[in-house]
């Protein structure tokens, strides 16, 4: 009797929890690879995670970036954030803060709270973009509004360091960013 559990579900479990590539895992990896090669963004992301973490395959950061990038090209927010992370760290690609900011921004605009936080960090430190406490405050505030606790702490640190005029600007920017993201979600939901 053939299992009714969809193969992508099994493959996702393998990607998340890992296992040695033997027997069923080999089949699952092969299925995931086939789906990824056919353009399935979720499979591409999961395959990238397997390579990044060395779950079921030999760890290969370059291969991870390749698959994350393919999923990111399709707008997958987790993949966008991970490509930014790989560039920020120089893992699997040459370290490039400007590229990291570009990818973090794309994910952040899709309401990815980790990317929102990391984008705030990049602005606060002047990595990949000019140091801008107003923008840092704005992105920390958006991430905090979405429930990211570390963003609240970072926002409060910027509040202590930046002049009041930059905090005012940052608050205004945060409102604009938050509204823009919400409108984007409404448009996406209507399609």
C-alpha positions in Angstrom: 0.0 0.0 0.0 1.4 3.4 -1.0 1.7 6.0 1.7 -0.6 8.9 1.5 1.9 11.3 3.1 3.0 13.7 0.4 6.7 13.3 -0.5 7.4 17.0 -0.1 6.2 16.7 3.5 8.7 13.9 4.1 11.5 15.8 2.4 10.7 18.9 4.5 11.0 16.8 7.7 14.3 15.4 6.5 15.5 19.0 5.8 14.4 20.2 9.2 15.4 17.3 11.4 18.1 15.7 9.2 19.1 12.1 9.0 21.8 10.0 7.4 21.5 9.7 3.6 20.6 6.0 3.5 17.8 4.2 1.8 14.6 6.4 2.3 16.7 9.5 3.0 18.5 9.0 -0.3 15.1 8.8 -2.1 13.8 11.9 -0.2 17.0 13.8 -1.1 16.6 12.8 -4.7 12.9 13.8 -4.7 13.7 17.1 -3.1 16.5 17.7 -5.6 14.2 16.9 -8.5 11.5 19.2 -7.2 14.1 22.0 -6.7 15.5 21.5 -10.2 11.9 21.8 -11.5 11.7 25.3 -9.9 9.8 24.5 -6.7 10.8 27.4 -4.4 10.0 25.5 -1.1 12.1 22.6 -2.3 14.9 25.0 -3.3 14.9 26.6 0.2 14.8 23.2 1.9 17.6 21.9 -0.2 19.7 25.0 0.6 19.0 24.4 4.3 20.2 20.8 4.0 23.5 22.0 2.4 23.9 24.9 4.8 23.5 22.7 7.9 25.0 19.4 6.5 21.8 17.6 7.1 21.6 14.4 5.0 24.4 15.7 2.7 27.9 17.0 3.0 27.9 20.6 4.2 28.4 22.9 1.2 27.8 26.6 1.7 28.3 27.4 -1.9 25.6 24.9 -2.9 23.4 26.3 -0.1 23.7 29.9 -1.5 22.9 28.5 -5.0 19.6 27.0 -3.8 18.7 29.9 -1.5 19.3 32.3 -4.5 17.0 30.3 -6.7 14.2 30.4 -4.1 14.9 34.1 -3.4 14.5 34.8 -7.1 11.0 33.6 -6.7 10.4 35.9 -3.8 10.6 33.4 -1.0 11.2 35.6 2.1 13.1 33.1 4.1 15.4 32.5 1.2 15.9 36.3 0.7 16.9 36.7 4.3 19.2 33.7 4.1 21.0 35.1 1.0 21.5 38.3 3.0 22.8 36.4 5.9 25.3 34.4 3.7 26.6 37.7 2.2 26.8 39.4 5.6 28.9 36.5 6.9 30.8 35.7 3.7 29.6 32.1 3.9 29.5 30.4 0.5 30.0 33.8 -1.2 32.4 36.7 -0.9 31.5 38.8 2.1 29.6 41.9 0.9 27.6 44.1 3.3 26.1 46.0 0.4 24.6 42.8 -1.0 23.5 41.7 2.4 21.6 45.0 2.9 20.0 44.5 -0.6 18.7 41.0 0.3 17.7 41.9 3.8 15.7 44.8 2.5 13.8 42.6 0.0 12.9 40.1 2.8 12.1 42.9 5.3 9.7 44.5 2.8 7.9 41.1 2.7 7.5 41.4 6.5 10.3 38.9 7.4 11.0 40.0 11.0 14.5 38.6 11.3 15.4 40.5 8.1 13.8 43.7 9.5 16.0 43.3 12.6 19.2 42.6 10.7 18.5 45.5 8.3 18.3 47.7 11.4 21.6 46.3 12.7 23.2 47.1 9.3 22.0 50.7 9.4 23.0 51.1 13.1 26.5 49.9 12.4 26.9 51.5 9.0 27.5 48.2 7.3 26.6 48.0 3.7 24.8 51.4 3.9 25.8 54.7 5.5 25.2 54.7 9.3 21.7 56.0 9.7 20.1 55.9 13.2 16.7 57.0 11.8 16.6 54.0 9.5 17.9 51.7 12.2 15.3 52.9 14.6 12.6 52.5 11.9 13.5 48.9 11.1 13.9 48.0 14.7 10.6 49.5 15.5 8.8 47.6 12.7 10.4 44.3 13.8 9.5 45.1 17.4 5.9 45.8 16.3 5.9 42.3 14.8 7.0 40.8 18.1 10.7 40.4 17.7 12.0 41.0 21.3 15.7 41.7 20.4 14.4 44.5 18.1 12.8 46.2 21.1 16.1 46.2 23.0 18.0 47.4 19.9 15.4 50.1 19.3 15.8 51.3 22.9 19.6 51.4 22.5 19.3 53.6 19.4 16.8 55.8 21.3 19.6 56.5 23.8 22.3 57.2 21.1 20.5 59.2 18.4 19.4 62.8 18.6 15.7 63.4 19.0 15.3 64.7 15.5 16.5 61.3 14.1 14.2 59.4 16.4 11.3 61.5 15.1 12.3 60.8 11.6 12.7 57.1 12.4 9.3 56.9 13.9 7.8 58.5 10.8 9.7 56.1 8.6 8.6 53.1 10.7 5.0 54.1 10.2 5.4 54.5 6.5 7.3 51.2 6.2 4.7 49.3 8.4 1.8 50.8 6.3 3.6 49.9 3.0 4.2 46.3 4.2 0.6 45.9 5.3 -0.7 47.2 2.0 1.6 44.8 0.2 0.1 41.9 2.2 -3.4 43.0 1.3 -2.6 43.2 -2.4 -0.9 39.8 -2.2 -3.9 38.3 -0.4 -6.3 39.7 -3.0 -4.5 38.0 -5.9 
